[in-house]
Amino acid sequence: MALLDSALYAFVTMNGIATSPVVLVVLAFIGAYLGGRVVEVIPFTRRIIERREAQAAERE
């Protein structure tokens, strides 16, 4: 029962933190940064980006 109590307490605490506008803005910036980093790391998306850059260079 203590495990369940701890889990519920953690959930309620995180819910209280997540409703704060300042925390949400910070989480949004962190998510945007990590999303950009993940796109660069995944080979499939990297190839798409490289193709678009190559097409843009051909047009110039």
N, CA, C and O atoms as a MOPAC input file, in Angstrom:
PM7 MOZYME 1SCF
protein

 N      0.81400 1    -1.18600 1     0.00000 1
 C      0.00000 1     0.00000 1     0.00000 1
 C      0.86400 1     1.25700 1     0.00000 1
 O      0.46300 1     2.29000 1    -0.53700 1
 N      2.03400 1     1.17000 1     0.59500 1
 C      2.91400 1     2.33800 1     0.65400 1
 C      3.40100 1     2.72400 1    -0.73600 1
 O      3.60000 1     3.90200 1    -1.03300 1
 N      3.59100 1     1.71000 1    -1.58800 1
 C      4.02300 1     1.99300 1    -2.95800 1
 C      2.94900 1     2.77600 1    -3.70800 1
 O      3.24800 1     3.72200 1    -4.43500 1
 N      1.70400 1     2.37000 1    -3.52100 1
 C      0.60400 1     3.06600 1    -4.16400 1
 C      0.46900 1     4.49800 1    -3.63400 1
 O      0.23000 1     5.43100 1    -4.40000 1
 N      0.62200 1     4.65600 1    -2.33300 1
 C      0.55900 1     5.99500 1    -1.74600 1
 C      1.66200 1     6.89800 1    -2.29700 1
 O      1.42100 1     8.06800 1    -2.59200 1
 N      2.85700 1     6.35700 1    -2.43100 1
 C      3.97600 1     7.14000 1    -2.96200 1
 C      3.72700 1     7.52800 1    -4.41800 1
 O      4.00800 1     8.65600 1    -4.82400 1
 N      3.20700 1     6.60500 1    -5.18500 1
 C      2.93400 1     6.88400 1    -6.59400 1
 C      1.86000 1     7.95900 1    -6.73100 1
 O      1.99100 1     8.87100 1    -7.54800 1
 N      0.80200 1     7.85300 1    -5.93400 1
 C     -0.26800 1     8.85100 1    -5.99700 1
 C      0.22200 1    10.21700 1    -5.53600 1
 O     -0.13800 1    11.23500 1    -6.12700 1
 N      1.03400 1    10.25100 1    -4.49100 1
 C      1.58000 1    11.51700 1    -4.00400 1
 C      2.46000 1    12.16100 1    -5.07700 1
 O      2.39400 1    13.37200 1    -5.28800 1
 N      3.28200 1    11.35800 1    -5.75300 1
 C      4.13600 1    11.89000 1    -6.82000 1
 C      3.28800 1    12.43300 1    -7.96800 1
 O      3.61000 1    13.47400 1    -8.54100 1
 N      2.20700 1    11.73200 1    -8.30500 1
 C      1.32800 1    12.17800 1    -9.39200 1
 C      0.65900 1    13.50100 1    -9.04400 1
 O      0.58900 1    14.40100 1    -9.88100 1
 N      0.17000 1    13.62200 1    -7.82500 1
 C     -0.48600 1    14.86400 1    -7.40300 1
 C      0.51500 1    16.01400 1    -7.38200 1
 O      0.18700 1    17.13100 1    -7.78200 1
 N      1.72000 1    15.75000 1    -6.92200 1
 C      2.75500 1    16.78700 1    -6.88000 1
 C      3.11000 1    17.25100 1    -8.29700 1
 O      3.21300 1    18.45200 1    -8.54800 1
 N      3.29500 1    16.31200 1    -9.21200 1
 C      3.63200 1    16.67100 1   -10.59400 1
 C      2.47100 1    17.40800 1   -11.26100 1
 O      2.69000 1    18.30900 1   -12.07000 1
 N      1.24900 1    17.03100 1   -10.92600 1
 C      0.09400 1    17.72500 1   -11.49200 1
 C      0.07100 1    19.17400 1   -11.01900 1
 O     -0.24800 1    20.07000 1   -11.80100 1
 N      0.39800 1    19.41500 1    -9.77200 1
 C      0.44400 1    20.78100 1    -9.25200 1
 C      1.53700 1    21.59800 1    -9.90100 1
 O      1.34800 1    22.78200 1   -10.17800 1
 N      2.67900 1    20.97900 1   -10.14900 1
 C      3.79800 1    21.68200 1   -10.79000 1
 C      3.47700 1    21.95700 1   -12.25300 1
 O      3.78300 1    23.03200 1   -12.76900 1
 N      2.85900 1    20.98200 1   -12.92300 1
 C      2.60500 1    21.10700 1   -14.36100 1
 C      1.55600 1    22.16700 1   -14.67500 1
 O      1.48600 1    22.63500 1   -15.81200 1
 N      0.74700 1    22.55500 1   -13.70900 1
 C     -0.26400 1    23.57600 1   -13.98700 1
 C      0.28100 1    24.98900 1   -13.81900 1
 O     -0.42600 1    25.95900 1   -14.09300 1
 N      1.51600 1    25.11600 1   -13.37900 1
 C      2.13000 1    26.43600 1   -13.23600 1
 C      2.56900 1    26.93100 1   -14.61700 1
 O      3.25400 1    26.19700 1   -15.32900 1
 N      2.19900 1    28.14600 1   -15.01500 1
 C      2.57200 1    28.64300 1   -16.34600 1
 C      4.07900 1    28.74500 1   -16.55500 1
 O      4.56800 1    28.49900 1   -17.65700 1
 N      4.81000 1    29.10100 1   -15.51900 1
 C      6.25700 1    29.23500 1   -15.65200 1
 C      6.88300 1    27.87900 1   -15.94500 1
 O      7.75400 1    27.76200 1   -16.80800 1
 N      6.44000 1    26.86500 1   -15.23100 1
 C      6.97800 1    25.51500 1   -15.45200 1
 C      6.61900 1    25.03000 1   -16.84300 1
 O      7.43700 1    24.38800 1   -17.50300 1
 N      5.41400 1    25.32300 1   -17.30000 1
 C      5.00900 1    24.89800 1   -18.63900 1
 C      5.85100 1    25.55600 1   -19.72200 1
 O      6.18300 1    24.91400 1   -20.71900 1
 N      6.20000 1    26.82000 1   -19.54400 1
 C      7.05600 1    27.50200 1   -20.52100 1
 C      8.45000 1    26.87600 1   -20.52400 1
 O      9.03400 1    26.65600 1   -21.58500 1
 N      8.97300 1    26.59400 1   -19.34800 1
 C     10.29600 1    25.95700 1   -19.25800 1
 C     10.26100 1    24.58200 1   -19.91400 1
 O     11.16900 1    24.23200 1   -20.66800 1
 N      9.21400 1    23.79600 1   -19.63300 1
 C      9.09100 1    22.48000 1   -20.25500 1
 C      8.94300 1    22.58700 1   -21.77100 1
 O      9.45200 1    21.73200 1   -22.49600 1
 N      8.26400 1    23.60700 1   -22.25900 1
 C      8.12100 1    23.79900 1   -23.70200 1
 C      9.47300 1    24.07000 1   -24.35300 1
 O      9.77700 1    23.52100 1   -25.41200 1
 N     10.28400 1    24.91700 1   -23.72000 1
 C     11.61900 1    25.19300 1   -24.27000 1
 C     12.49300 1    23.94700 1   -24.25400 1
 O     13.21100 1    23.67600 1   -25.21600 1
 N     12.43300 1    23.19700 1   -23.17300 1
 C     13.21900 1    21.96100 1   -23.08700 1
 C     12.75200 1    20.97300 1   -24.15200 1
 O     13.57400 1    20.33400 1   -24.80800 1
 N     11.43900 1    20.84500 1   -24.32500 1
 C     10.90700 1    19.94100 1   -25.33500 1
 C     11.28700 1    20.35200 1   -26.74700 1
 O     11.60300 1    19.50100 1   -27.57800 1
 N     11.25800 1    21.64600 1   -27.02300 1
 C     11.65100 1    22.12100 1   -28.35400 1
 C     13.12300 1    21.85300 1   -28.62500 1
 O     13.49200 1    21.44200 1   -29.72500 1
 N     13.95600 1    22.08200 1   -27.63300 1
 C     15.38700 1    21.83200 1   -27.79900 1
 C     15.64900 1    20.34400 1   -28.02800 1
 O     16.36900 1    19.96700 1   -28.95400 1
 N     15.06100 1    19.50700 1   -27.17900 1
 C     15.28300 1    18.07000 1   -27.32200 1
 C     14.70400 1    17.54800 1   -28.62400 1
 O     15.28600 1    16.65200 1   -29.23600 1
 N     13.57600 1    18.08400 1   -29.06300 1
 C     12.99800 1    17.67600 1   -30.33700 1
 C     13.91100 1    18.00700 1   -31.49900 1
 O     14.06300 1    17.20700 1   -32.42300 1
 N     14.51900 1    19.18100 1   -31.45800 1
 C     15.47100 1    19.55900 1   -32.49900 1
 C     16.70000 1    18.67100 1   -32.51600 1
 O     17.21300 1    18.32000 1   -33.57800 1
 N     17.16200 1    18.31600 1   -31.34300 1
 C     18.33400 1    17.43400 1   -31.25300 1
 C     17.99800 1    16.03000 1   -31.76600 1
 O     18.81500 1    15.41000 1   -32.44700 1
 N     16.81500 1    15.53100 1   -31.44800 1
 C     16.41700 1    14.19100 1   -31.88700 1
 C     16.28700 1    14.13900 1   -33.39400 1
 O     16.67200 1    13.14700 1   -34.01200 1
 N     15.75100 1    15.19200 1   -34.00000 1
 C     15.60300 1    15.22500 1   -35.45200 1
 C     16.96800 1    15.15300 1   -36.12100 1
 O     17.10200 1    14.52400 1   -37.17100 1
 N     17.97200 1    15.77600 1   -35.54500 1
 C     19.31400 1    15.74000 1   -36.12700 1
 C     19.96700 1    14.37900 1   -35.95000 1
 O     20.80300 1    13.98600 1   -36.76300 1
 N     19.60200 1    13.66000 1   -34.90800 1
 C     20.25800 1    12.38900 1   -34.60300 1
 C     19.66500 1    11.23400 1   -35.40900 1
 O     20.39300 1    10.33100 1   -35.81900 1
 N     18.35900 1    11.25400 1   -35.63700 1
 C     17.70700 1    10.14200 1   -36.35000 1
 C     18.15500 1    10.17200 1   -37.81600 1
 O     17.98000 1    11.18800 1   -38.48900 1
 N     18.72600 1     9.08200 1   -38.31600 1
 C     19.25800 1     9.06900 1   -39.68800 1
 C     18.20200 1     9.36400 1   -40.75600 1
 O     18.49100 1    10.05600 1   -41.73200 1
 N     16.99200 1     8.85000 1   -40.58200 1
 C     15.94500 1     9.05700 1   -41.59000 1
 C     15.62600 1    10.53800 1   -41.75100 1
 O     15.53900 1    11.04100 1   -42.87100 1
 N     15.45400 1    11.23300 1   -40.63400 1
 C     15.13300 1    12.66000 1   -40.72500 1
 C     16.33700 1    13.46100 1   -41.20000 1
 O     16.17700 1    14.48100 1   -41.87000 1
 N     17.52700 1    13.01300 1   -40.86200 1
 C     18.72600 1    13.70800 1   -41.34100 1
 C     18.79900 1    13.65600 1   -42.85500 1
 O     19.16100 1    14.64300 1   -43.49600 1
 N     18.45500 1    12.50200 1   -43.43800 1
 C     18.47900 1    12.38800 1   -44.89800 1
 C     17.45200 1    13.31100 1   -45.54900 1
 O     17.72000 1    13.90000 1   -46.59700 1
 N     16.29000 1    13.43700 1   -44.93700 1
 C     15.26700 1    14.34300 1   -45.47000 1
 C     15.77900 1    15.78200 1   -45.44600 1
 O     15.62000 1    16.52100 1   -46.41700 1
 N     16.39200 1    16.17100 1   -44.33400 1
 C     16.92600 1    17.53400 1   -44.21800 1
 C     18.02500 1    17.76100 1   -45.24000 1
 O     18.07100 1    18.82200 1   -45.86300 1
 N     18.91500 1    16.78800 1   -45.42800 1
 C     20.00400 1    16.93900 1   -46.39100 1
 C     19.46100 1    17.05100 1   -47.80800 1
 O     19.99700 1    17.82200 1   -48.60500 1
 N     18.41000 1    16.30100 1   -48.14400 1
 C     17.81000 1    16.40300 1   -49.48500 1
 C     17.21900 1    17.78600 1   -49.71100 1
 O     17.39500 1    18.37300 1   -50.77800 1
 N     16.52200 1    18.30600 1   -48.71400 1
 C     15.92900 1    19.63500 1   -48.86600 1
 C     17.00900 1    20.70800 1   -49.00600 1
 O     16.86400 1    21.64500 1   -49.79100 1
 N     18.07500 1    20.56500 1   -48.25200 1
 C     19.17500 1    21.54800 1   -48.36700 1
 C     19.84200 1    21.44200 1   -49.73600 1
 O     20.22000 1    22.45800 1   -50.31900 1
 N     19.98900 1    20.22400 1   -50.25500 1
 C     20.59500 1    20.05000 1   -51.57400 1
 C     19.70000 1    20.62800 1   -52.66100 1
 O     20.19400 1    21.24700 1   -53.60300 1
 N     18.38700 1    20.43400 1   -52.54200 1
 C     17.47300 1    21.01600 1   -53.52400 1
 C     17.49200 1    22.54200 1   -53.46300 1
 O     17.42600 1    23.20500 1   -54.49800 1
 N     17.57900 1    23.08600 1   -52.28500 1
 C     17.64600 1    24.53900 1   -52.15000 1
 C     18.94400 1    25.08700 1   -52.74200 1
 O     18.95300 1    26.16900 1   -53.32900 1
 N     20.04400 1    24.33500 1   -52.58700 1
 C     21.32100 1    24.77600 1   -53.14400 1
 C     21.30200 1    24.69800 1   -54.66300 1
 O     21.92700 1    25.52400 1   -55.32800 1
 N     20.58900 1    23.71100 1   -55.23000 1
 C     20.51400 1    23.60000 1   -56.69000 1
 C     19.72400 1    24.76100 1   -57.29100 1
 O     20.03200 1    25.21600 1   -58.39300 1
 N     18.72600 1    25.23200 1   -56.58900 1
 C     17.90200 1    26.31700 1   -57.09600 1
 C     18.65400 1    27.65700 1   -57.12200 1
 O     18.32700 1    28.54600 1   -57.90900 1
 N     19.62400 1    27.78300 1   -56.28500 1
 C     20.36700 1    29.06500 1   -56.21000 1
 C     21.44100 1    29.18000 1   -57.23400 1
 O     22.13800 1    30.19300 1   -57.28700 1

